[in-house]
């Protein structure tokens, strides 16, 4: 009697294991497509957050120096003082927490225009494809369109 009890409690049968594997496969098939598209959404959100942070730093720069950096000075003026006149109040240490300019989530530099065509300055990321225009993940992310 005791041997039979031990024999029945040995583990899972092959059929039970196959049922569990099939169930896990079905769940993965339902969940993975939803997660795969989230990478692009996360990159777009990161670009928007970075543009907002750069915009805030530019506004602080203007408070200290009286105007935004020119297009020629670029965003680099946020991390090191420009050599041009009129930047005597540049904040020691710069206007960003890091000592280098952030790149967009696709590894490219943000486009900076000052004066901008839509505001005092414009900051743009050309999205995943890196060229102006596009839709979905390739859509341009523009400072004047961010809430």
N, CA, C and O atoms as a GROMACS GRO file, in nm:
protein
  588
    1UNK      N    1   0.082  -0.118   0.000
    1UNK     CA    2   0.000   0.000   0.000
    1UNK      C    3   0.087   0.126   0.000
    1UNK      O    4   0.058   0.221  -0.072
    2UNK      N    5   0.189   0.126   0.077
    2UNK     CA    6   0.277   0.241   0.087
    2UNK      C    7   0.351   0.267  -0.044
    2UNK      O    8   0.374   0.382  -0.081
    3UNK      N    9   0.389   0.159  -0.116
    3UNK     CA   10   0.458   0.174  -0.244
    3UNK      C   11   0.368   0.240  -0.348
    3UNK      O   12   0.416   0.320  -0.428
    4UNK      N   13   0.242   0.208  -0.349
    4UNK     CA   14   0.148   0.265  -0.444
    4UNK      C   15   0.132   0.416  -0.424
    4UNK      O   16   0.120   0.491  -0.521
    5UNK      N   17   0.134   0.460  -0.301
    5UNK     CA   18   0.122   0.602  -0.270
    5UNK      C   19   0.243   0.679  -0.324
    5UNK      O   20   0.227   0.787  -0.380
    6UNK      N   21   0.360   0.625  -0.308
    6UNK     CA   22   0.481   0.689  -0.358
    6UNK      C   23   0.481   0.691  -0.510
    6UNK      O   24   0.520   0.790  -0.571
    7UNK      N   25   0.437   0.584  -0.572
    7UNK     CA   26   0.433   0.574  -0.718
    7UNK      C   27   0.338   0.678  -0.779
    7UNK      O   28   0.369   0.731  -0.886
    8UNK      N   29   0.228   0.707  -0.717
    8UNK     CA   30   0.130   0.803  -0.768
    8UNK      C   31   0.175   0.949  -0.751
    8UNK      O   32   0.121   1.036  -0.820
    9UNK      N   33   0.269   0.978  -0.664
    9UNK     CA   34   0.309   1.116  -0.638
    9UNK      C   35   0.442   1.151  -0.703
    9UNK      O   36   0.512   1.241  -0.654
   10UNK      N   37   0.479   1.083  -0.811
   10UNK     CA   38   0.610   1.104  -0.873
   10UNK      C   39   0.621   1.236  -0.948
   10UNK      O   40   0.730   1.294  -0.947
   11UNK      N   41   0.520   1.288  -1.012
   11UNK     CA   42   0.532   1.412  -1.087
   11UNK      C   43   0.427   1.422  -1.195
   11UNK      O   44   0.322   1.357  -1.188
   12UNK      N   45   0.457   1.505  -1.295
   12UNK     CA   46   0.362   1.530  -1.402
   12UNK      C   47   0.379   1.429  -1.514
   12UNK      O   48   0.489   1.381  -1.540
   13UNK      N   49   0.270   1.397  -1.578
   13UNK     CA   50   0.277   1.310  -1.695
   13UNK      C   51   0.312   1.394  -1.817
   13UNK      O   52   0.306   1.517  -1.812
   14UNK      N   53   0.348   1.330  -1.924
   14UNK     CA   54   0.384   1.399  -2.048
   14UNK      C   55   0.266   1.481  -2.100
   14UNK      O   56   0.284   1.592  -2.149
   15UNK      N   57   0.147   1.428  -2.089
   15UNK     CA   58   0.028   1.500  -2.135
   15UNK      C   59   0.006   1.626  -2.053
   15UNK      O   60  -0.027   1.730  -2.109
   16UNK      N   61   0.024   1.620  -1.922
   16UNK     CA   62   0.008   1.738  -1.838
   16UNK      C   63   0.110   1.846  -1.875
   16UNK      O   64   0.077   1.964  -1.881
   17UNK      N   65   0.233   1.806  -1.898
   17UNK     CA   66   0.336   1.901  -1.939
   17UNK      C   67   0.303   1.965  -2.074
   17UNK      O   68   0.322   2.085  -2.092
   18UNK      N   69   0.254   1.886  -2.168
   18UNK     CA   70   0.219   1.939  -2.299
   18UNK      C   71   0.104   2.040  -2.289
   18UNK      O   72   0.104   2.141  -2.359
   19UNK      N   73   0.007   2.013  -2.204
   19UNK     CA   74  -0.106   2.106  -2.184
   19UNK      C   75  -0.053   2.239  -2.129
   19UNK      O   76  -0.095   2.345  -2.175
   20UNK      N   77   0.037   2.234  -2.032
   20UNK     CA   78   0.093   2.356  -1.975
   20UNK      C   79   0.172   2.434  -2.082
   20UNK      O   80   0.160   2.556  -2.089
   21UNK      N   81   0.250   2.365  -2.163
   21UNK     CA   82   0.327   2.431  -2.269
   21UNK      C   83   0.235   2.496  -2.371
   21UNK      O   84   0.261   2.608  -2.415
   22UNK      N   85   0.129   2.430  -2.409
   22UNK     CA   86   0.033   2.487  -2.504
   22UNK      C   87  -0.034   2.611  -2.445
   22UNK      O   88  -0.050   2.711  -2.514
   23UNK      N   89  -0.072   2.605  -2.318
   23UNK     CA   90  -0.135   2.720  -2.254
   23UNK      C   91  -0.038   2.838  -2.250
   23UNK      O   92  -0.076   2.951  -2.280
   24UNK      N   93   0.088   2.812  -2.213
   24UNK     CA   94   0.188   2.919  -2.211
   24UNK      C   95   0.210   2.976  -2.351
   24UNK      O   96   0.228   3.097  -2.366
   25UNK      N   97   0.210   2.892  -2.451
   25UNK     CA   98   0.225   2.939  -2.589
   25UNK      C   99   0.110   3.029  -2.632
   25UNK      O  100   0.131   3.130  -2.699
   26UNK      N  101  -0.010   2.992  -2.595
   26UNK     CA  102  -0.128   3.075  -2.628
   26UNK      C  103  -0.119   3.210  -2.559
   26UNK      O  104  -0.144   3.314  -2.620
   27UNK      N  105  -0.084   3.209  -2.430
   27UNK     CA  106  -0.070   3.335  -2.357
   27UNK      C  107   0.039   3.424  -2.417
   27UNK      O  108   0.020   3.545  -2.432
   28UNK      N  109   0.152   3.365  -2.452
   28UNK     CA  110   0.261   3.442  -2.514
   28UNK      C  111   0.217   3.499  -2.648
   28UNK      O  112   0.252   3.612  -2.682
   29UNK      N  113   0.141   3.421  -2.723
   29UNK     CA  114   0.092   3.468  -2.852
   29UNK      C  115  -0.004   3.585  -2.840
   29UNK      O  116  -0.013   3.667  -2.932
   30UNK      N  117  -0.074   3.594  -2.729
   30UNK     CA  118  -0.168   3.703  -2.708
   30UNK      C  119  -0.098   3.828  -2.654
   30UNK      O  120  -0.136   3.940  -2.688
   31UNK      N  121   0.001   3.809  -2.570
   31UNK     CA  122   0.066   3.921  -2.501
   31UNK      C  123   0.180   3.981  -2.581
   31UNK      O  124   0.194   4.104  -2.582
   32UNK      N  125   0.261   3.903  -2.647
   32UNK     CA  126   0.382   3.953  -2.715
   32UNK      C  127   0.351   4.060  -2.821
   32UNK      O  128   0.422   4.160  -2.824
   33UNK      N  129   0.251   4.044  -2.906
   33UNK     CA  130   0.226   4.151  -3.003
   33UNK      C  131   0.194   4.286  -2.938
   33UNK      O  132   0.229   4.391  -2.991
   34UNK      N  133   0.129   4.282  -2.824
   34UNK     CA  134   0.098   4.407  -2.753
   34UNK      C  135   0.225   4.472  -2.699
   34UNK      O  136   0.238   4.594  -2.701
   35UNK      N  137   0.318   4.391  -2.651
   35UNK     CA  138   0.441   4.444  -2.594
   35UNK      C  139   0.538   4.490  -2.702
   35UNK      O  140   0.614   4.585  -2.680
   36UNK      N  141   0.537   4.426  -2.816
   36UNK     CA  142   0.633   4.459  -2.921
   36UNK      C  143   0.613   4.601  -2.972
   36UNK      O  144   0.712   4.669  -2.999
   37UNK      N  145   0.492   4.648  -2.987
   37UNK     CA  146   0.466   4.783  -3.034
   37UNK      C  147   0.496   4.889  -2.930
   37UNK      O  148   0.503   5.007  -2.964
   38UNK      N  149   0.513   4.850  -2.808
   38UNK     CA  150   0.536   4.946  -2.700
   38UNK      C  151   0.676   5.007  -2.706
   38UNK      O  152   0.698   5.115  -2.652
   39UNK      N  153   0.771   4.941  -2.771
   39UNK     CA  154   0.906   4.994  -2.782
   39UNK      C  155   0.904   5.126  -2.857
   39UNK      O  156   0.966   5.223  -2.814
   40UNK      N  157   0.832   5.132  -2.968
   40UNK     CA  158   0.823   5.256  -3.046
   40UNK      C  159   0.755   5.365  -2.965
   40UNK      O  160   0.798   5.480  -2.968
   41UNK      N  161   0.649   5.330  -2.892
   41UNK     CA  162   0.579   5.428  -2.809
   41UNK      C  163   0.673   5.484  -2.701
   41UNK      O  164   0.671   5.603  -2.673
   42UNK      N  165   0.754   5.397  -2.642
   42UNK     CA  166   0.847   5.440  -2.538
   42UNK      C  167   0.952   5.536  -2.594
   42UNK      O  168   0.987   5.634  -2.528
   43UNK      N  169   1.001   5.510  -2.715
   43UNK     CA  170   1.099   5.599  -2.776
   43UNK      C  171   1.039   5.735  -2.808
   43UNK      O  172   1.104   5.838  -2.789
   44UNK      N  173   0.916   5.737  -2.855
   44UNK     CA  174   0.849   5.863  -2.885
   44UNK      C  175   0.830   5.943  -2.756
   44UNK      O  176   0.854   6.063  -2.754
   45UNK      N  177   0.787   5.876  -2.650
   45UNK     CA  178   0.769   5.943  -2.521
   45UNK      C  179   0.901   5.997  -2.468
   45UNK      O  180   0.905   6.108  -2.414
   46UNK      N  181   1.008   5.920  -2.482
   46UNK     CA  182   1.140   5.967  -2.436
   46UNK      C  183   1.183   6.090  -2.514
   46UNK      O  184   1.237   6.184  -2.456
   47UNK      N  185   1.161   6.091  -2.644
   47UNK     CA  186   1.197   6.209  -2.725
   47UNK      C  187   1.119   6.331  -2.677
   47UNK      O  188   1.174   6.440  -2.668
   48UNK      N  189   0.991   6.313  -2.647
   48UNK     CA  190   0.909   6.425  -2.599
   48UNK      C  191   0.960   6.477  -2.464
   48UNK      O  192   0.967   6.598  -2.442
   49UNK      N  193   0.996   6.385  -2.375
   49UNK     CA  194   1.048   6.424  -2.244
   49UNK      C  195   1.180   6.498  -2.260
   49UNK      O  196   1.202   6.600  -2.194
   50UNK      N  197   1.268   6.449  -2.345
   50UNK     CA  198   1.397   6.515  -2.368
   50UNK      C  199   1.378   6.654  -2.427
   50UNK      O  200   1.448   6.748  -2.389
   51UNK      N  201   1.285   6.668  -2.520
   51UNK     CA  202   1.258   6.800  -2.579
   51UNK      C  203   1.206   6.896  -2.473
   51UNK      O  204   1.244   7.013  -2.471
   52UNK      N  205   1.119   6.848  -2.384
   52UNK     CA  206   1.069   6.934  -2.275
   52UNK      C  207   1.184   6.976  -2.183
   52UNK      O  208   1.191   7.091  -2.141
   53UNK      N  209   1.273   6.883  -2.151
   53UNK     CA  210   1.388   6.915  -2.064
   53UNK      C  211   1.479   7.018  -2.132
   53UNK      O  212   1.526   7.111  -2.067
   54UNK      N  213   1.505   7.000  -2.260
   54UNK     CA  214   1.587   7.097  -2.333
   54UNK      C  215   1.518   7.233  -2.338
   54UNK      O  216   1.585   7.336  -2.326
   55UNK      N  217   1.388   7.235  -2.356
   55UNK     CA  218   1.313   7.361  -2.358
   55UNK      C  219   1.324   7.434  -2.224
   55UNK      O  220   1.342   7.556  -2.221
   56UNK      N  221   1.314   7.359  -2.116
   56UNK     CA  222   1.327   7.420  -1.983
   56UNK      C  223   1.468   7.476  -1.964
   56UNK      O  224   1.484   7.587  -1.913
   57UNK      N  225   1.568   7.401  -2.005
   57UNK     CA  226   1.707   7.448  -1.994
   57UNK      C  227   1.728   7.574  -2.079
   57UNK      O  228   1.798   7.666  -2.037
   58UNK      N  229   1.667   7.578  -2.197
   58UNK     CA  230   1.680   7.698  -2.282
   58UNK      C  231   1.614   7.820  -2.217
   58UNK      O  232   1.665   7.932  -2.229
   59UNK      N  233   1.504   7.799  -2.150
   59UNK     CA  234   1.437   7.911  -2.082
   59UNK      C  235   1.524   7.963  -1.967
   59UNK      O  236   1.530   8.084  -1.945
   60UNK      N  237   1.589   7.874  -1.894
   60UNK     CA  238   1.682   7.917  -1.789
   60UNK      C  239   1.800   7.992  -1.849
   60UNK      O  240   1.845   8.092  -1.794
   61UNK      N  241   1.850   7.944  -1.962
   61UNK     CA  242   1.959   8.012  -2.033
   61UNK      C  243   1.916   8.155  -2.067
   61UNK      O  244   1.993   8.249  -2.048
   62UNK      N  245   1.795   8.170  -2.118
   62UNK     CA  246   1.746   8.303  -2.155
   62UNK      C  247   1.736   8.395  -2.033
   62UNK      O  248   1.767   8.514  -2.043
   63UNK      N  249   1.692   8.342  -1.920
   63UNK     CA  250   1.684   8.422  -1.798
   63UNK      C  251   1.820   8.479  -1.759
   63UNK      O  252   1.830   8.594  -1.716
   64UNK      N  253   1.924   8.398  -1.775
   64UNK     CA  254   2.059   8.442  -1.738
   64UNK      C  255   2.124   8.531  -1.843
   64UNK      O  256   2.199   8.622  -1.809
   65UNK      N  257   2.096   8.506  -1.969
   65UNK     CA  258   2.172   8.570  -2.078
   65UNK      C  259   2.091   8.666  -2.163
   65UNK      O  260   2.146   8.730  -2.253
   66UNK      N  261   1.961   8.677  -2.138
   66UNK     CA  262   1.880   8.774  -2.208
   66UNK      C  263   1.821   8.726  -2.340
   66UNK      O  264   1.732   8.791  -2.394
   67UNK      N  265   1.867   8.616  -2.394
   67UNK     CA  266   1.814   8.563  -2.520
   67UNK      C  267   1.850   8.415  -2.529
   67UNK      O  268   1.933   8.364  -2.454
   68UNK      N  269   1.786   8.347  -2.622
   68UNK     CA  270   1.816   8.207  -2.645
   68UNK      C  271   1.944   8.195  -2.727
   68UNK      O  272   1.980   8.289  -2.798
   69UNK      N  273   2.014   8.082  -2.717
   69UNK     CA  274   2.130   8.063  -2.804
   69UNK      C  275   2.087   8.068  -2.951
   69UNK      O  276   1.976   8.027  -2.985
   70UNK      N  277   2.173   8.119  -3.036
   70UNK     CA  278   2.142   8.122  -3.179
   70UNK      C  279   2.147   7.982  -3.236
   70UNK      O  280   2.196   7.889  -3.171
   71UNK      N  281   2.097   7.967  -3.357
   71UNK     CA  282   2.105   7.838  -3.424
   71UNK      C  283   2.251   7.795  -3.436
   71UNK      O  284   2.284   7.677  -3.419
   72UNK      N  285   2.340   7.892  -3.465
   72UNK     CA  286   2.482   7.861  -3.480
   72UNK      C  287   2.543   7.814  -3.348
   72UNK      O  288   2.624   7.721  -3.346
   73UNK      N  289   2.504   7.879  -3.238
   73UNK     CA  290   2.554   7.836  -3.106
   73UNK      C  291   2.498   7.698  -3.071
   73UNK      O  292   2.566   7.615  -3.012
   74UNK      N  293   2.375   7.677  -3.109
   74UNK     CA  294   2.310   7.548  -3.090
   74UNK      C  295   2.286   7.511  -2.945
   74UNK      O  296   2.307   7.591  -2.853
   75UNK      N  297   2.240   7.390  -2.927
   75UNK     CA  298   2.213   7.339  -2.793
   75UNK      C  299   2.341   7.322  -2.712
   75UNK      O  300   2.336   7.308  -2.590
   76UNK      N  301   2.454   7.322  -2.780
   76UNK     CA  302   2.583   7.309  -2.712
   76UNK      C  303   2.603   7.421  -2.610
   76UNK      O  304   2.676   7.405  -2.512
   77UNK      N  305   2.536   7.536  -2.634
   77UNK     CA  306   2.545   7.649  -2.541
   77UNK      C  307   2.487   7.614  -2.404
   77UNK      O  308   2.511   7.687  -2.307
   78UNK      N  309   2.413   7.506  -2.393
   78UNK     CA  310   2.358   7.465  -2.264
   78UNK      C  311   2.460   7.394  -2.176
   78UNK      O  312   2.444   7.387  -2.055
   79UNK      N  313   2.566   7.340  -2.239
   79UNK     CA  314   2.665   7.265  -2.161
   79UNK      C  315   2.802   7.332  -2.156
   79UNK      O  316   2.885   7.298  -2.071
   80UNK      N  317   2.828   7.428  -2.247
   80UNK     CA  318   2.953   7.505  -2.240
   80UNK      C  319   2.926   7.646  -2.290
   80UNK      O  320   2.847   7.666  -2.382
   81UNK      N  321   2.993   7.743  -2.231
   81UNK     CA  322   2.964   7.882  -2.267
   81UNK      C  323   3.002   7.913  -2.411
   81UNK      O  324   3.111   7.877  -2.456
   82UNK      N  325   2.913   7.978  -2.484
   82UNK     CA  326   2.947   8.018  -2.620
   82UNK      C  327   3.057   8.124  -2.618
   82UNK      O  328   3.071   8.198  -2.520
   83UNK      N  329   3.133   8.130  -2.724
   83UNK     CA  330   3.243   8.226  -2.731
   83UNK      C  331   3.196   8.364  -2.774
   83UNK      O  332   3.272   8.460  -2.767
   84UNK      N  333   3.073   8.376  -2.818
   84UNK     CA  334   3.021   8.503  -2.867
   84UNK      C  335   2.987   8.596  -2.751
   84UNK      O  336   2.966   8.552  -2.638
   85UNK      N  337   2.982   8.725  -2.782
   85UNK     CA  338   2.948   8.827  -2.682
   85UNK      C  339   2.805   8.809  -2.632
   85UNK      O  340   2.721   8.750  -2.701
   86UNK      N  341   2.778   8.861  -2.515
   86UNK     CA  342   2.641   8.862  -2.463
   86UNK      C  343   2.604   8.740  -2.382
   86UNK      O  344   2.487   8.718  -2.353
   87UNK      N  345   2.703   8.661  -2.344
   87UNK     CA  346   2.673   8.543  -2.262
   87UNK      C  347   2.752   8.550  -2.132
   87UNK      O  348   2.799   8.447  -2.082
   88UNK      N  349   2.768   8.671  -2.077
   88UNK     CA  350   2.847   8.690  -1.957
   88UNK      C  351   2.786   8.632  -1.832
   88UNK      O  352   2.857   8.612  -1.734
   89UNK      N  353   2.657   8.606  -1.831
   89UNK     CA  354   2.592   8.550  -1.712
   89UNK      C  355   2.570   8.399  -1.723
   89UNK      O  356   2.488   8.343  -1.652
   90UNK      N  357   2.643   8.335  -1.812
   90UNK     CA  358   2.628   8.190  -1.832
   90UNK      C  359   2.651   8.119  -1.700
   90UNK      O  360   2.749   8.145  -1.630
   91UNK      N  361   2.561   8.028  -1.666
   91UNK     CA  362   2.566   7.957  -1.538
   91UNK      C  363   2.682   7.858  -1.535
   91UNK      O  364   2.692   7.770  -1.622
   92UNK      N  365   2.767   7.872  -1.438
   92UNK     CA  366   2.880   7.779  -1.423
   92UNK      C  367   2.825   7.637  -1.405
   92UNK      O  368   2.738   7.614  -1.321
   93UNK      N  369   2.875   7.547  -1.482
   93UNK     CA  370   2.827   7.408  -1.477
   93UNK      C  371   2.723   7.378  -1.584
   93UNK      O  372   2.690   7.262  -1.608
   94UNK      N  373   2.670   7.481  -1.647
   94UNK     CA  374   2.575   7.460  -1.756
   94UNK      C  375   2.431   7.450  -1.709
   94UNK      O  376   2.399   7.469  -1.592
   95UNK      N  377   2.346   7.419  -1.805
   95UNK     CA  378   2.202   7.420  -1.781
   95UNK      C  379   2.140   7.280  -1.786
   95UNK      O  380   2.018   7.265  -1.770
   96UNK      N  381   2.222   7.179  -1.806
   96UNK     CA  382   2.174   7.041  -1.807
   96UNK      C  383   2.245   6.964  -1.696
   96UNK      O  384   2.358   6.997  -1.659
   97UNK      N  385   2.180   6.862  -1.644
   97UNK     CA  386   2.243   6.780  -1.539
   97UNK      C  387   2.364   6.704  -1.592
   97UNK      O  388   2.464   6.689  -1.522
   98UNK      N  389   2.354   6.656  -1.714
   98UNK     CA  390   2.465   6.581  -1.771
   98UNK      C  391   2.562   6.675  -1.841
   98UNK      O  392   2.527   6.789  -1.872
   99UNK      N  393   2.681   6.629  -1.867
   99UNK     CA  394   2.784   6.711  -1.930
   99UNK      C  395   2.788   6.694  -2.082
   99UNK      O  396   2.877   6.747  -2.148
  100UNK      N  397   2.693   6.621  -2.135
  100UNK     CA  398   2.683   6.606  -2.281
  100UNK      C  399   2.538   6.624  -2.323
  100UNK      O  400   2.446   6.606  -2.243
  101UNK      N  401   2.520   6.660  -2.448
  101UNK     CA  402   2.384   6.680  -2.498
  101UNK      C  403   2.315   6.546  -2.521
  101UNK      O  404   2.377   6.452  -2.572
  102UNK      N  405   2.188   6.538  -2.483
  102UNK     CA  406   2.117   6.413  -2.511
  102UNK      C  407   2.094   6.399  -2.660
  102UNK      O  408   2.077   6.498  -2.732
  103UNK      N  409   2.093   6.276  -2.706
  103UNK     CA  410   2.055   6.247  -2.844
  103UNK      C  411   1.913   6.194  -2.841
  103UNK      O  412   1.864   6.151  -2.737
  104UNK      N  413   1.848   6.197  -2.956
  104UNK     CA  414   1.713   6.143  -2.958
  104UNK      C  415   1.721   5.991  -2.941
  104UNK      O  416   1.830   5.934  -2.954
  105UNK      N  417   1.610   5.924  -2.912
  105UNK     CA  418   1.614   5.780  -2.884
  105UNK      C  419   1.667   5.695  -3.000
  105UNK      O  420   1.696   5.576  -2.981
  106UNK      N  421   1.680   5.753  -3.118
  106UNK     CA  422   1.731   5.680  -3.233
  106UNK      C  423   1.878   5.711  -3.257
  106UNK      O  424   1.935   5.671  -3.359
  107UNK      N  425   1.940   5.782  -3.163
  107UNK     CA  426   2.084   5.807  -3.168
  107UNK      C  427   2.127   5.928  -3.249
  107UNK      O  428   2.246   5.943  -3.279
  108UNK      N  429   2.034   6.014  -3.286
  108UNK     CA  430   2.067   6.133  -3.365
  108UNK      C  431   2.052   6.260  -3.280
  108UNK      O  432   1.980   6.261  -3.180
  109UNK      N  433   2.122   6.366  -3.321
  109UNK     CA  434   2.112   6.492  -3.250
  109UNK      C  435   1.976   6.558  -3.278
  109UNK      O  436   1.920   6.544  -3.387
  110UNK      N  437   1.925   6.629  -3.178
  110UNK     CA  438   1.803   6.706  -3.197
  110UNK      C  439   1.834   6.825  -3.288
  110UNK      O  440   1.944   6.880  -3.285
  111UNK      N  441   1.738   6.864  -3.369
  111UNK     CA  442   1.750   6.981  -3.454
  111UNK      C  443   1.707   7.102  -3.371
  111UNK      O  444   1.602   7.099  -3.306
  112UNK      N  445   1.788   7.208  -3.372
  112UNK     CA  446   1.758   7.328  -3.295
  112UNK      C  447   1.762   7.450  -3.387
  112UNK      O  448   1.859   7.470  -3.460
  113UNK      N  449   1.656   7.529  -3.384
  113UNK     CA  450   1.647   7.652  -3.462
  113UNK      C  451   1.609   7.767  -3.371
  113UNK      O  452   1.513   7.759  -3.295
  114UNK      N  453   1.687   7.877  -3.379
  114UNK     CA  454   1.654   7.996  -3.302
  114UNK      C  455   1.698   8.120  -3.379
  114UNK      O  456   1.818   8.137  -3.403
  115UNK      N  457   1.606   8.205  -3.418
  115UNK     CA  458   1.463   8.196  -3.388
  115UNK      C  459   1.398   8.082  -3.466
  115UNK      O  460   1.440   8.048  -3.577
  116UNK      N  461   1.296   8.027  -3.406
  116UNK     CA  462   1.225   7.917  -3.471
  116UNK      C  463   1.120   7.967  -3.568
  116UNK      O  464   1.090   8.086  -3.574
  117UNK      N  465   1.065   7.875  -3.642
  117UNK     CA  466   0.958   7.911  -3.736
  117UNK      C  467   0.821   7.908  -3.667
  117UNK      O  468   0.725   7.963  -3.721
  118UNK      N  469   0.812   7.845  -3.549
  118UNK     CA  470   0.685   7.836  -3.478
  118UNK      C  471   0.687   7.908  -3.343
  118UNK      O  472   0.584   7.956  -3.297
  119UNK      N  473   0.803   7.916  -3.280
  119UNK     CA  474   0.818   7.982  -3.150
  119UNK      C  475   0.952   8.054  -3.147
  119UNK      O  476   1.019   8.067  -3.250
  120UNK      N  477   0.991   8.101  -3.029
  120UNK     CA  478   1.122   8.165  -3.016
  120UNK      C  479   1.234   8.069  -3.056
  120UNK      O  480   1.337   8.110  -3.109
  121UNK      N  481   1.212   7.940  -3.028
  121UNK     CA  482   1.304   7.835  -3.072
  121UNK      C  483   1.222   7.712  -3.106
  121UNK      O  484   1.112   7.692  -3.055
  122UNK      N  485   1.277   7.630  -3.193
  122UNK     CA  486   1.214   7.502  -3.230
  122UNK      C  487   1.315   7.391  -3.205
  122UNK      O  488   1.433   7.405  -3.236
  123UNK      N  489   1.266   7.280  -3.148
  123UNK     CA  490   1.348   7.159  -3.130
  123UNK      C  491   1.272   7.046  -3.198
  123UNK      O  492   1.152   7.030  -3.179
  124UNK      N  493   1.345   6.969  -3.278
  124UNK     CA  494   1.280   6.864  -3.359
  124UNK      C  495   1.362   6.736  -3.353
  124UNK      O  496   1.485   6.739  -3.357
  125UNK      N  497   1.293   6.623  -3.345
  125UNK     CA  498   1.350   6.492  -3.373
  125UNK      C  499   1.275   6.438  -3.493
  125UNK      O  500   1.152   6.444  -3.498
  126UNK      N  501   1.348   6.385  -3.590
  126UNK     CA  502   1.283   6.335  -3.711
  126UNK      C  503   1.230   6.192  -3.698
  126UNK      O  504   1.197   6.130  -3.798
  127UNK      N  505   1.221   6.140  -3.577
  127UNK     CA  506   1.161   6.010  -3.555
  127UNK      C  507   1.252   5.895  -3.597
  127UNK      O  508   1.372   5.913  -3.617
  128UNK      N  509   1.193   5.778  -3.610
  128UNK     CA  510   1.270   5.656  -3.635
  128UNK      C  511   1.344   5.658  -3.769
  128UNK      O  512   1.455   5.604  -3.778
  129UNK      N  513   1.284   5.718  -3.871
  129UNK     CA  514   1.348   5.714  -4.003
  129UNK      C  515   1.453   5.823  -4.023
  129UNK      O  516   1.534   5.814  -4.115
  130UNK      N  517   1.454   5.925  -3.938
  130UNK     CA  518   1.556   6.028  -3.945
  130UNK      C  519   1.540   6.129  -4.057
  130UNK      O  520   1.632   6.207  -4.084
  131UNK      N  521   1.425   6.130  -4.122
  131UNK     CA  522   1.399   6.227  -4.229
  131UNK      C  523   1.271   6.303  -4.197
  131UNK      O  524   1.183   6.251  -4.130
  132UNK      N  525   1.261   6.428  -4.246
  132UNK     CA  526   1.140   6.506  -4.217
  132UNK      C  527   1.013   6.437  -4.266
  132UNK      O  528   1.012   6.369  -4.369
  133UNK      N  529   0.905   6.455  -4.189
  133UNK     CA  530   0.776   6.396  -4.224
  133UNK      C  531   0.764   6.255  -4.170
  133UNK      O  532   0.845   6.211  -4.089
  134UNK      N  533   0.664   6.187  -4.215
  134UNK     CA  534   0.644   6.048  -4.173
  134UNK      C  535   0.522   6.033  -4.085
  134UNK      O  536   0.462   6.131  -4.039
  135UNK      N  537   0.487   5.909  -4.062
  135UNK     CA  538   0.372   5.875  -3.979
  135UNK      C  539   0.413   5.769  -3.878
  135UNK      O  540   0.516   5.704  -3.891
  136UNK      N  541   0.330   5.753  -3.777
  136UNK     CA  542   0.351   5.654  -3.671
  136UNK      C  543   0.489   5.672  -3.610
  136UNK      O  544   0.521   5.781  -3.562
  137UNK      N  545   0.573   5.567  -3.609
  137UNK     CA  546   0.704   5.577  -3.544
  137UNK      C  547   0.800   5.668  -3.622
  137UNK      O  548   0.901   5.712  -3.566
  138UNK      N  549   0.771   5.697  -3.747
  138UNK     CA  550   0.856   5.784  -3.829
  138UNK      C  551   0.814   5.931  -3.821
  138UNK      O  552   0.880   6.017  -3.880
  139UNK      N  553   0.707   5.960  -3.750
  139UNK     CA  554   0.655   6.097  -3.740
  139UNK      C  555   0.754   6.186  -3.665
  139UNK      O  556   0.815   6.144  -3.566
  140UNK      N  557   0.769   6.308  -3.713
  140UNK     CA  558   0.856   6.406  -3.648
  140UNK      C  559   0.798   6.442  -3.511
  140UNK      O  560   0.676   6.450  -3.495
  141UNK      N  561   0.887   6.462  -3.414
  141UNK     CA  562   0.846   6.506  -3.282
  141UNK      C  563   0.895   6.650  -3.267
  141UNK      O  564   1.015   6.676  -3.271
  142UNK      N  565   0.802   6.742  -3.252
  142UNK     CA  566   0.832   6.885  -3.258
  142UNK      C  567   0.796   6.953  -3.127
  142UNK      O  568   0.694   6.922  -3.066
  143UNK      N  569   0.882   7.044  -3.084
  143UNK     CA  570   0.862   7.111  -2.955
  143UNK      C  571   0.729   7.185  -2.948
  143UNK      O  572   0.667   7.189  -2.841
  144UNK      N  573   0.684   7.242  -3.055
  144UNK     CA  574   0.561   7.322  -3.053
  144UNK      C  575   0.435   7.235  -3.056
  144UNK      O  576   0.324   7.288  -3.044
  145UNK      N  577   0.449   7.104  -3.072
  145UNK     CA  578   0.333   7.015  -3.072
  145UNK      C  579   0.322   6.933  -2.944
  145UNK      O  580   0.228   6.855  -2.928
  146UNK      N  581   0.416   6.952  -2.853
  146UNK     CA  582   0.414   6.876  -2.728
  146UNK      C  583   0.336   6.955  -2.623
  146UNK      O  584   0.357   7.075  -2.606
  147UNK      N  585   0.245   6.887  -2.553
  147UNK     CA  586   0.164   6.953  -2.450
  147UNK      C  587   0.249   6.985  -2.328
  147UNK      O  588   0.199   7.040  -2.231
   0.00000   0.00000   0.00000
